[in-house]
Amino acid sequence: MKVSIASAKHKLSELIKAVEQGKTVTFCRNGVPVVDLVLAKPCMAGRPKFGTLVGRVVILDPDWWRPWG
């Protein structure tokens, strides 16, 4: 859906409802697309879960903690 910025000022609540229904709204200035309004991704709340990096961390030197001497 393409909307001019001037008309978007008056219909912002309607445009937000359209985005909540899964549509993408493009704001245009003089017929040129400037900004897309899309649904935000939910943020990860709370503490990180243990085990999310299993298989992603590679230990190159298992004795990294020992002194060199």
C-alpha beads as a LAMMPS data file, in Angstrom:
LAMMPS data file: protein, C-alpha beads

69 atoms
68 bonds

1 atom types
1 bond types

-500.0 500.0 xlo xhi
-500.0 500.0 ylo yhi
-500.0 500.0 zlo zhi

Masses

1 110.0

Atoms # bond

1 1 1 0.000 0.000 0.000
2 1 1 1.475 3.378 -1.009
3 1 1 0.484 6.532 0.876
4 1 1 1.664 10.117 0.638
5 1 1 3.216 11.547 3.773
6 1 1 0.577 14.284 3.951
7 1 1 -2.301 11.809 3.978
8 1 1 -0.420 9.489 6.363
9 1 1 -0.542 12.193 9.020
10 1 1 -4.328 12.031 9.031
11 1 1 -4.699 8.241 8.720
12 1 1 -1.874 6.994 10.953
13 1 1 -4.074 4.847 13.194
14 1 1 -5.661 3.181 10.134
15 1 1 -2.235 2.523 8.630
16 1 1 -0.984 0.952 11.848
17 1 1 -4.006 -1.360 11.876
18 1 1 -3.204 -2.376 8.283
19 1 1 0.386 -3.176 9.260
20 1 1 -0.849 -5.247 12.206
21 1 1 -2.864 -7.297 9.702
22 1 1 0.339 -8.105 7.784
23 1 1 0.386 -5.412 5.096
24 1 1 3.390 -3.213 4.316
25 1 1 2.755 0.522 4.031
26 1 1 5.114 2.650 1.934
27 1 1 5.252 6.389 2.568
28 1 1 5.943 8.418 -0.577
29 1 1 7.103 11.986 -1.037
30 1 1 6.237 13.425 -4.464
31 1 1 5.509 9.892 -5.687
32 1 1 8.942 8.584 -4.640
33 1 1 9.023 5.851 -1.968
34 1 1 10.800 7.085 1.153
35 1 1 9.947 4.801 4.091
36 1 1 8.322 1.395 4.617
37 1 1 6.198 0.767 7.694
38 1 1 6.381 -2.915 8.658
39 1 1 5.451 -5.007 11.667
40 1 1 8.188 -5.093 14.317
41 1 1 9.682 -8.404 15.413
42 1 1 9.092 -9.253 19.057
43 1 1 12.174 -8.666 21.147
44 1 1 13.710 -11.416 23.242
45 1 1 12.788 -10.566 26.811
46 1 1 14.376 -12.008 29.872
47 1 1 17.652 -13.728 30.422
48 1 1 19.476 -15.710 27.759
49 1 1 18.925 -19.455 27.803
50 1 1 21.820 -21.796 28.476
51 1 1 22.858 -24.007 25.600
52 1 1 22.050 -21.627 22.766
53 1 1 25.686 -21.598 21.581
54 1 1 26.197 -25.372 21.639
55 1 1 28.078 -26.336 18.496
56 1 1 28.906 -22.735 17.595
57 1 1 31.901 -22.212 19.889
58 1 1 35.108 -23.868 18.727
59 1 1 38.004 -24.217 21.165
60 1 1 41.237 -24.130 19.133
61 1 1 43.608 -24.640 22.062
62 1 1 42.205 -26.682 24.946
63 1 1 45.199 -25.676 27.153
64 1 1 44.726 -21.931 26.671
65 1 1 44.546 -21.312 30.395
66 1 1 47.956 -22.871 31.275
67 1 1 51.077 -20.676 31.647
68 1 1 53.533 -20.687 28.737
69 1 1 56.593 -21.438 30.897

Bonds

1 1 1 2
2 1 2 3
3 1 3 4
4 1 4 5
5 1 5 6
6 1 6 7
7 1 7 8
8 1 8 9
9 1 9 10
10 1 10 11
11 1 11 12
12 1 12 13
13 1 13 14
14 1 14 15
15 1 15 16
16 1 16 17
17 1 17 18
18 1 18 19
19 1 19 20
20 1 20 21
21 1 21 22
22 1 22 23
23 1 23 24
24 1 24 25
25 1 25 26
26 1 26 27
27 1 27 28
28 1 28 29
29 1 29 30
30 1 30 31
31 1 31 32
32 1 32 33
33 1 33 34
34 1 34 35
35 1 35 36
36 1 36 37
37 1 37 38
38 1 38 39
39 1 39 40
40 1 40 41
41 1 41 42
42 1 42 43
43 1 43 44
44 1 44 45
45 1 45 46
46 1 46 47
47 1 47 48
48 1 48 49
49 1 49 50
50 1 50 51
51 1 51 52
52 1 52 53
53 1 53 54
54 1 54 55
55 1 55 56
56 1 56 57
57 1 57 58
58 1 58 59
59 1 59 60
60 1 60 61
61 1 61 62
62 1 62 63
63 1 63 64
64 1 64 65
65 1 65 66
66 1 66 67
67 1 67 68
68 1 68 69
